[in-house]
């Protein structure tokens, strides 16, 4: 640090923090040379423990002050790193490249937003500010949000069955059970219904008080709408079932049984 011009202007706290980081890096370099670091995941975990969890000492422990979303972000990072290097280890015989190249590729994936983990805790422990959240099904599920009230727009639309923005491209390839002939009309219809069932179950788990189904008899092009959720509109009517999410969930299971 003394080699930089006017390093004394950084102040005492910045100087101490810089020296601590430098000392930590030197220790990790020695462990790497002694083959004590089996993978970059271990180094990443050590860094989180040292700089975010206080290094395990009571004097510097600061993990109590981390917010719930910060803990969730750290778990996303760790779980993604674990999956990344597990795949890298399995493909090690077929790939060539130094550890620096592997880390560089991992950082590029992070910069592109490739986060495949779904960590816990999934909801904030604090008081949420009063606000209205508007988004697509995929955006809402990806944010792992939950609210007392839900307004499902355009329930009668057939787009609920087609997936659209509610699912990632190629995501069905990672399902445990796949039909023998996925290209047939019957299997496609069955897969769409199964996906719709998973979406509805997940959305119902994110609403606690009331669910409002918003429906229009005609689409924007003037045609009548006959979507897969249209039976729920007739059941959840002013003279029918209440808007309790549990009742709507039971009605949904009976409709698509």
Helices and strands as residue ranges (DSSP letters): G 7-10, H 12-33, H 40-51, G 54-56, G 63-65, H 68-90, H 99-111, H 137-142, E 147-152, H 159-162, G 164-166, G 171-174, H 185-204, E 207-213, H 230-235, H 245-255
